[in-house]
Every structure is written in C-alpha cells, then in structure tokens.
Amino acid sequence: MTAYWTVWLFLFVPLTFALGEGYALWKGKTTLSRYIWTLSKAWPPFPFVAGGLTGFLAAHFWWICMGCPVP
C-alpha cells in the first residue's frame, strides 16, 4: 500500500496538474492560478480557510507530542 500512495503523490498528482495546466494554456482556458485568484475575489475568506486547513493537516500529521504512538 505504501507504493500506491507514493506513486499517487509523486506521479499522479503532478502529472494531472501538468496535463490540466497544459490543456488550459493550449486552449486559452482558466489555469489553476487564475481559478484561485477568481475564487479569492468572489469569496475573500478563501485564502484564510485554505490556510487553516493546511495548518490543521500539518499539525495533524507532523505535530510531535509526548506520549504519541509512533508507527
């Protein structure tokens, strides 16, 4: 199962991002950065919500605490 998540994270995600961005640039469609900018303009709390979710996940995965079981 470790190989699956490694391939998904380091191959599938960047590949689909590159394909999506390439397609958007080729066809003159919205890129991811333009989409995020438009979303932030339409709903100003978005960057703070995204930052909060990122911080929550960082604390969830990488917070080192006393007595936490280490796999």
Order of alpha helices (4+ residues) and beta strands (2+ residues): alpha-alpha-alpha-alpha
